[in-house]
Amino acid sequence: MEIIYKYVLSGKVFKSKSRPNWRPIVNVVIKDTEGNQTLDENFLLDSGASITILNKRADEFIRRLTPVDYFEVQYGGGEIQKLPVYSLFFILKGIEIPVLAAYDHNLVSSEHLWGITAGLDFFDLIVLNNQSQTKHVKLVKK
């Protein structure tokens, strides 16, 4: 199975002296493990992130769920925070993927972050191609 997405031209990353750039963003339907609720959101594929992190746009969805664990996170040189972690499913082009996702209501990002552990590691191969004319993401599961 191969899932291919084109990169998305997004807004400025920094407030000063920056211009829009191409980013590996995919649309995902988030589903709770009981299948009672879903949420349609965009995720930045972040191969440098240890874990998937949902931002404040998922607040209403998350507040109905019970955390399964907690995860300590530190962005850059900032303070260490303890975030609740939830067991979810991501539905990507009809395929359900089990994901553990932390929730950070203070995360300032226009997209949620889809990280490696219990997330993107579901796939056998991840290709982030920003160098070609086609700029695409390819997710492969054998």
C-alpha positions, 0 to 999 in steps of 0.5 A: 500500500502506498499513500501519496500526498502533494506538499502544501504551500503554507503561510509564513513560518516566522513572523519577520522576513519569511515567505510561504513555504512548501510543507508535508501536510496531510489531512487526517480524520482522528477517531477515538478508540470507541468510535464515538467521535471523529475530527477532520484535521491537518497534520504536519509530518514531523520526522523529528518529533518523538510523538504526535502532538495535538494542538488546541484545535482538538480541545473539544474532541480531547476533553471527552477522552481519558489519558492513557499515559503522560509524556514529558516534552521540551520544545527547543530550549524551553521548559519541560512540560508533562502532557496527557497522551491519548490512544486514537486512530488516524484514518488516512485514505480509508486506512485506520492507523493506531496512534498515541498522541499527546495534547498540548493546548499551548502548542502554537502551530497551524497544524498538529504534529504527526511524530514517529513513535506510535504514529508514523512508525506504522509505515515501513517507508516514509519519503519526504521529497521537497527537491523535485517539481512534484514535491510529495510525501509517500507513505508505504506499508508493505 
